[in-house]
């Protein structure tokens, strides 16, 4: 919503999310009796229950409030209204660093087999981010005629990769992570363009990062997840 919310409305929305929306999503997707879990739904770091749910709520609010004044001309052309590239980049570094703790912490322990799983999640997260940055730089250079790189494309692409990797970081091999991260950069970039065409104003690219990339991450688990006999899970599409 990019600061367009009144503080009371923002507070009420947060309370509603925390008290009603998130508990439902987490119960469905992360508890043993949740209907999604019963159907063998796999979401290692709760990308669906957290990012997809919260991002979808944000998408609705963003559409409801409309764009910022002056963002679009009468002809529909977008006038760039961005924040500081330096602050955005530093913020991305902080978030990505924190994500290693988030994904590794989803293994529940740093000891024994759970510790090995934590190492796997951290490695997959790093690989996904690296490939996403590489692809985002290439996309930005290509779209700008090879003249410059839009740092916001790289920032959003890298954050989209960690969100997409959250769902399957403990279920896939490193080479799967490279594919997931690379595809995330394309998903993020083109979602931003679609939102601009629809005149949905998302100043920090939260919708591409948290909605479409979490959807891609959940689908990627269904494609690349390795079989887990102890959980009676046959694996993703490529392993069945």
C-alpha positions as CSV (number, residue, x, y, z in Angstrom):
1,X,0.0,0.0,0.0
2,X,3.1,2.2,0.1
3,X,2.1,4.6,2.9
4,X,-1.4,5.4,1.4
5,X,-3.2,3.9,4.4
6,X,-4.4,5.8,7.4
7,X,-2.7,4.6,10.6
8,X,-6.0,3.4,12.1
9,X,-7.0,1.5,9.0
10,X,-3.5,0.0,8.8
11,X,-3.7,-1.1,12.5
12,X,-7.2,-2.7,12.0
13,X,-5.9,-4.6,8.9
14,X,-2.9,-5.9,10.8
15,X,-5.2,-7.1,13.6
16,X,-7.6,-8.8,11.2
17,X,-4.7,-10.5,9.4
18,X,-3.0,-11.7,12.6
19,X,-6.2,-12.8,14.4
20,X,-8.3,-14.3,11.5
21,X,-6.6,-14.7,8.2
22,X,-3.2,-16.0,9.1
23,X,-4.4,-18.6,11.7
24,X,-6.7,-20.1,9.1
25,X,-4.0,-20.4,6.4
26,X,-1.5,-21.8,8.9
27,X,-4.0,-24.3,10.2
28,X,-4.9,-25.6,6.7
29,X,-1.3,-25.8,5.5
30,X,1.0,-26.4,8.5
31,X,-0.8,-28.6,11.0
32,X,-1.2,-32.3,10.9
33,X,-5.0,-32.1,10.6
34,X,-5.1,-29.3,8.1
35,X,-7.0,-30.3,4.9
36,X,-4.1,-29.3,2.7
37,X,-1.6,-31.4,4.7
38,X,-4.0,-34.3,4.6
39,X,-3.8,-34.0,0.8
40,X,0.1,-34.2,1.0
41,X,0.5,-30.4,0.4
42,X,4.2,-29.6,0.9
43,X,5.3,-26.1,2.0
44,X,8.5,-26.2,4.0
45,X,8.7,-22.6,5.0
46,X,5.0,-21.6,4.8
47,X,5.3,-19.6,1.6
48,X,1.6,-20.2,0.9
49,X,0.3,-19.7,4.3
50,X,2.3,-16.5,4.9
51,X,3.4,-14.9,1.7
52,X,0.6,-15.8,-0.6
53,X,-2.1,-15.1,1.9
54,X,-0.6,-11.7,3.0
55,X,0.3,-10.7,-0.5
56,X,-3.2,-11.4,-1.8
57,X,-4.7,-9.3,1.0
58,X,-2.3,-6.5,0.0
59,X,-3.3,-6.9,-3.6
60,X,-6.9,-6.4,-2.7
61,X,-6.1,-3.3,-0.6
62,X,-3.8,-1.9,-3.3
63,X,-6.5,-2.3,-6.0
64,X,-9.2,-0.8,-3.7
65,X,-7.2,2.3,-2.9
66,X,-6.1,3.0,-6.4
67,X,-2.8,4.4,-7.6
68,X,-0.9,7.3,-6.0
69,X,-1.8,10.8,-7.3
70,X,0.4,11.6,-10.3
71,X,1.6,8.1,-11.0
72,X,-0.3,7.9,-14.3
73,X,-0.9,10.5,-16.9
74,X,-4.2,10.9,-18.6
75,X,-2.9,8.8,-21.5
76,X,-2.1,6.0,-19.1
77,X,1.7,6.5,-19.2
78,X,3.5,5.7,-15.9
79,X,5.5,8.4,-14.2
80,X,8.3,6.8,-12.1
81,X,7.8,7.4,-8.4
82,X,10.4,5.2,-6.7
83,X,12.3,5.4,-3.5
84,X,16.1,5.6,-3.0
85,X,18.0,2.9,-4.9
86,X,20.6,2.8,-2.1
87,X,18.0,2.2,0.6
88,X,16.2,-0.4,-1.5
89,X,19.4,-2.3,-2.0
90,X,20.4,-2.2,1.6
91,X,16.9,-3.3,2.6
92,X,17.1,-6.2,0.2
93,X,20.5,-7.3,1.7
94,X,19.0,-7.2,5.2
95,X,15.9,-9.2,4.1
96,X,17.9,-11.8,2.2
97,X,20.2,-12.3,5.2
98,X,17.3,-12.8,7.5
99,X,15.8,-15.3,5.1
100,X,18.6,-17.7,5.7
101,X,17.5,-17.9,9.3
102,X,13.8,-18.2,8.3
103,X,14.3,-21.0,5.9
104,X,16.9,-22.9,8.0
105,X,14.8,-22.4,11.1
106,X,11.9,-24.1,9.5
107,X,13.9,-27.4,9.9
108,X,13.1,-27.1,13.7
109,X,16.7,-27.8,14.8
110,X,20.4,-27.4,14.0
111,X,21.3,-30.8,15.3
112,X,21.4,-34.2,13.8
113,X,19.4,-34.8,10.6
114,X,17.5,-31.6,11.1
115,X,20.8,-29.8,11.1
116,X,21.7,-31.3,7.7
117,X,18.3,-30.2,6.4
118,X,19.0,-26.7,7.7
119,X,22.3,-26.7,5.7
120,X,20.4,-27.8,2.6
121,X,17.8,-25.1,3.0
122,X,20.5,-22.4,3.4
123,X,22.4,-23.7,0.4
124,X,19.3,-23.8,-1.8
125,X,18.3,-20.3,-0.7
126,X,21.8,-18.9,-1.6
127,X,21.8,-20.6,-5.0
128,X,18.3,-19.4,-5.9
129,X,19.2,-15.8,-5.0
130,X,22.4,-16.0,-7.0
131,X,20.7,-17.2,-10.1
132,X,17.9,-14.8,-9.7
133,X,20.3,-11.8,-9.5
134,X,22.2,-13.1,-12.6
135,X,18.9,-13.4,-14.6
136,X,17.5,-10.1,-13.3
137,X,20.6,-8.3,-14.5
138,X,20.3,-9.9,-17.9
139,X,16.5,-9.1,-18.2
140,X,17.1,-5.5,-17.1
141,X,20.0,-4.9,-19.5
142,X,17.9,-6.4,-22.4
143,X,14.8,-4.4,-21.6
144,X,16.9,-1.2,-21.4
145,X,18.7,-1.8,-24.7
146,X,21.9,-2.7,-22.9
147,X,22.4,0.8,-21.7
148,X,21.9,0.4,-18.0
149,X,20.6,-1.9,-15.2
150,X,17.6,-0.9,-13.2
151,X,18.6,-1.8,-9.7
152,X,14.9,-2.1,-8.6
153,X,14.5,-5.0,-11.1
154,X,17.4,-6.8,-9.4
155,X,16.2,-6.1,-5.9
156,X,12.7,-7.3,-6.6
157,X,14.0,-10.4,-8.5
158,X,16.3,-11.4,-5.7
159,X,13.5,-11.1,-3.1
160,X,11.1,-13.0,-5.4
161,X,13.6,-15.8,-5.4
162,X,13.8,-16.2,-1.7
163,X,10.0,-16.2,-1.4
164,X,9.8,-18.8,-4.2
165,X,12.5,-20.9,-2.5
166,X,10.8,-20.7,0.9
167,X,8.2,-23.3,-0.1
168,X,10.6,-26.0,-1.4
169,X,14.0,-25.2,0.2
170,X,14.0,-28.4,2.1
171,X,12.6,-30.6,-0.6
172,X,14.7,-30.0,-3.7
173,X,18.2,-30.5,-5.0
174,X,20.6,-27.5,-5.5
175,X,20.1,-27.6,-9.3
176,X,16.4,-27.4,-8.8
177,X,17.0,-24.3,-6.7
178,X,18.9,-22.7,-9.6
179,X,15.9,-23.2,-11.9
180,X,13.5,-21.9,-9.3
181,X,15.6,-18.8,-8.7
182,X,16.1,-18.1,-12.3
183,X,12.4,-18.4,-13.2
184,X,11.5,-16.2,-10.2
185,X,13.3,-13.2,-11.9
186,X,11.1,-13.5,-14.9
187,X,8.0,-14.0,-12.9
188,X,8.8,-10.9,-10.8
189,X,9.7,-8.7,-13.8
190,X,6.7,-9.5,-15.9
191,X,4.3,-9.3,-13.0
192,X,5.4,-5.8,-12.4
193,X,4.7,-4.9,-16.0
194,X,1.2,-6.5,-15.9
195,X,0.3,-4.6,-12.7
196,X,1.4,-1.3,-14.4
197,X,-0.8,-2.1,-17.4
198,X,-3.7,-2.7,-15.0
199,X,-2.9,0.5,-13.2
200,X,-2.4,-1.3,-9.9
201,X,0.1,0.8,-8.0
202,X,2.6,-1.4,-6.0
203,X,5.5,0.9,-5.0
204,X,7.7,-1.8,-3.5
205,X,6.8,-4.7,-5.8
206,X,5.2,-6.6,-2.9
207,X,2.6,-8.3,-5.1
208,X,5.1,-9.8,-7.6
209,X,7.4,-10.9,-4.8
210,X,4.9,-12.3,-2.4
211,X,2.0,-13.4,-4.6
212,X,3.2,-14.6,-8.0
213,X,6.6,-15.8,-6.7
214,X,5.0,-17.8,-3.9
215,X,2.6,-19.3,-6.4
216,X,5.6,-20.3,-8.5
217,X,7.4,-21.7,-5.5
218,X,4.5,-23.8,-4.5
219,X,4.1,-25.1,-8.1
220,X,7.9,-25.8,-8.2
221,X,7.5,-28.1,-5.2
222,X,5.0,-30.1,-7.2
223,X,7.5,-30.4,-10.0
224,X,10.9,-30.8,-8.4
225,X,10.3,-32.2,-4.8
226,X,12.3,-35.4,-4.3
227,X,10.5,-38.5,-2.9
228,X,10.2,-38.8,0.9
229,X,9.3,-42.4,1.8
230,X,9.2,-41.6,5.5
231,X,6.3,-39.2,4.8
232,X,4.7,-41.4,2.2
233,X,5.3,-38.7,-0.3
234,X,6.1,-39.8,-3.8
235,X,7.8,-36.7,-4.9
236,X,7.1,-34.1,-7.6
237,X,6.0,-34.6,-11.2
238,X,9.5,-35.2,-12.4
239,X,9.9,-38.1,-9.9
240,X,6.6,-39.9,-10.5
